[in-house]
Amino acid sequence: MELHNLTNTPGARSRRKRVGRGCGSGMGKTSTRGHKGAGARKGHKHKLTFEGGQMPLVRRLPKRGFNNARFNAKALAVNVSDLEKKFEAGAEVTVETLAKAGFSDNKRPKIKILGNGELTKKLTVKVPCSASAKAKIEKAGGSVA
């Protein structure tokens, strides 16, 4: 295969529609826009839900239910093993220090420390913790405020 013998797959490319080029072209006079009305005017764009003036399906169907997903902010989970890797012994763990350490994704305002993994360093944690995380932090000699 070389550049001079490359061809398009049949139907892959279609010719540009040249409208308004005389009656013989089949697309002269009204240039495929029909007669008068907003659709015949330049710049006209109808809404995706527009159904020719008929009441749209979206408005005919009843509103039902409630979805809390928009308002239900999930907490960003940070494990005790992550604290072990990122923080020095005696460090203070706050929302700001977690953000500097690269945990915060700025999409979720809540942060919670979970008890997955082991902790050997003494840390002062000022972020909400699960019961198991609190136990592991205090076992290592740290404190939870």
N, C-alpha and C positions, 0 to 999 in steps of 0.2 A: 504494500500500500504506500503510495506516494502522494504528494500534494496535488499533482495534476490529474489524478484519477479519483479524487474524493467526490462523492455525490451525496445529496440530501436524501433522507428516507422519504419515500412518497407520502405526501400529505403533511410533511413536517413544516413546510413554509407555504404560506398563501399570499397571493398578491394583495397589495394595498387597494382598498375600495376607493376609486376616484369618482366622487360624486359631482354633480353639476356640470357634466361635460357633454351635454346634448342628449336629445331623445334617443338616439341610436345606441347609447351606452346602456340604456335601461335604468339609469340613475340620474336622469336629467330633471328639469323643471323643479319639482319639490325636493329633490336630492334625498330621497328615502325618508323624508320627515313627515309625510302625510300633508293634510291641508289645515292651515291655521292652528290656533291654540298654542298653549304654553310649550308643548313639545316641539313645535316648529320653530321656536325662537332660540337664538343662540344663548348659551349659558344656562339653559334649563336643566336642572337635575331633580328628579323626583325622589322622595324618601324611599328607602328599601321596603318599608311596610305599606307604601301607598298601593291601594287596590282600585284605582279608577274612581274614587269618590265613595265607594262602598265602605261601610264601617269596617276598619281593619280587624283581622282575626285577633290581634293582640288586645284590642279594646272590647271585642265581643266576649272573650273568655273571662270568667270571674277571677278575681284576685283571691289566692288561697295561701294559707300557711305563713310561716315566719322562719327566717334563717338567721341564726345568731352568728354565723361565721365572720361577718364583717366587724362585729363588736367584741368577739371573744378572743382576746389577746392571749396567745399561748406564751408561757414563760420559756426563756432560753435556758436550756439545761446545761449546767457545767458540773462535771463529775469531780470527786475528790482526787482521782488520779490525775486530772488535768491541773489541779492546783499544785500537786506534787511536782509536776514537770515544769510549770511556769514560774512559780514563786520561790524565793529564798526563805530560809528559816527566819522566823520573827517578823515576816512581812505582814502588812495589813491588807486584807482583801476587801475592796469596796467596788462599787459599780465603775468608778473611774479607773481604778487599777486593772480591773478585768478588761475594760475597753482598751487600755494601753497594751495589755498582754495579747490582744487580738481576739478576744472571745466575743465581744459585742458586735452584732451585725447591723445595729442601728435601725432594724426593722421591727424588733420586739423590745418594748420598754421594760418588761419584767425579766428578772434573772433569778434562777434558783439553783442552789448547790445540791447535788444529789450524791448519794453514798456509794457510787460504783468505784471500786478500786481501793487502794491502800494509801494511807498518809503517815509519814514519819516526821514531818516538819511541824514545828510549833507556829501556828498562824493565828492572827486575829481576824475573824471573819465578821463583816458588817453587812452581809447580804442574807436574804432569807434562805434557810436550809431545811432539808428534810430531816426527820428524826434520826435516820441512820447516819447521815452526813454529820450531824451535830455530835453524835456519839463518837464517831471516828476522829473528829477534830479535837474534842475534849480528851480522848484517849491518848492522842499524840502530844497533849500538853497545851493545846491552843484554847482559844475562847471564842464563843459566838455571841455577838451583841444583838 
